[in-house]
């Protein structure tokens, strides 16, 4: 769908389940009436990033938000021996 990002249902950092509506877009083409369309989460996780601001014009295929799974993140930390004193 194309249109304007009119509402964000789940703010940054919110947990989401697959299929939850994250944002809503609306096509405001003159002379036509289109119902708002909910953009759904493609996976379970946390909203990690919005790629467009509110009220931005979106074209078909635009990247709107990212969802990451916090259970799949792995962090490795190395501390130099000099810092252990």
C-alpha positions as CSV (number, residue, x, y, z in Angstrom):
1,X,0.0,0.0,0.0
2,X,1.0,3.6,-0.5
3,X,0.1,6.6,1.6
4,X,1.1,8.6,4.7
5,X,2.2,7.3,8.0
6,X,-0.6,8.7,10.2
7,X,-0.3,6.8,13.4
8,X,2.2,4.7,15.3
9,X,0.5,2.0,17.5
10,X,3.6,0.5,19.1
11,X,6.4,3.0,20.1
12,X,10.1,2.2,19.9
13,X,11.1,-0.5,22.3
14,X,7.6,-2.0,22.5
15,X,7.3,-5.8,22.5
16,X,5.2,-7.1,19.6
17,X,3.9,-10.4,18.4
18,X,3.7,-11.6,14.9
19,X,0.6,-10.0,13.3
20,X,0.3,-7.0,15.7
21,X,-0.5,-3.7,14.1
22,X,2.6,-1.5,14.5
23,X,1.6,1.5,12.4
24,X,-1.2,2.8,10.3
25,X,-1.0,4.4,6.8
26,X,-3.7,6.2,4.9
27,X,-3.8,7.1,1.2
28,X,-5.0,10.7,0.8
29,X,-5.4,10.8,-3.0
30,X,-7.8,13.5,-4.1
31,X,-11.1,12.3,-5.4
32,X,-10.9,8.8,-3.8
33,X,-11.7,7.5,-0.3
34,X,-9.4,4.7,1.0
35,X,-9.6,3.0,4.4
36,X,-6.5,3.3,6.6
37,X,-4.2,0.2,6.4
38,X,-2.5,-1.3,9.4
39,X,1.1,-2.4,9.0
40,X,1.7,-5.6,10.9
41,X,4.7,-7.0,12.6
42,X,6.3,-9.8,10.5
43,X,7.7,-11.6,13.6
44,X,7.7,-11.7,17.4
45,X,10.2,-9.3,19.0
46,X,10.8,-5.7,19.9
47,X,10.4,-2.6,17.8
48,X,14.1,-1.6,17.3
49,X,13.9,1.2,14.7
50,X,11.5,3.4,12.7
51,X,12.9,4.3,9.3
52,X,10.5,7.1,8.5
53,X,8.9,9.9,10.6
54,X,5.2,10.3,11.3
55,X,3.3,11.9,8.4
56,X,6.0,10.8,5.9
57,X,4.8,9.8,2.4
58,X,5.4,6.1,1.8
59,X,5.8,4.4,-1.5
60,X,5.1,0.8,-2.2
61,X,7.9,-1.4,-0.7
62,X,9.2,1.3,1.7
63,X,10.9,0.1,4.8
64,X,8.9,1.6,7.8
65,X,10.1,-0.2,10.9
66,X,12.4,-3.0,12.1
67,X,11.6,-5.8,14.6
68,X,14.4,-7.7,16.4
69,X,14.3,-10.7,18.6
70,X,16.2,-9.9,21.9
71,X,16.6,-13.6,22.6
72,X,18.8,-14.0,19.5
73,X,21.3,-11.3,20.4
74,X,24.7,-12.5,21.6
75,X,27.2,-10.1,23.1
76,X,30.9,-11.0,23.7
77,X,33.0,-8.7,25.8
78,X,36.7,-8.8,26.2
79,X,38.4,-7.0,29.1
80,X,42.2,-6.4,28.9
81,X,44.2,-7.8,31.8
82,X,45.5,-4.3,32.7
83,X,41.9,-3.2,33.5
84,X,41.5,-6.0,36.1
85,X,43.7,-4.3,38.7
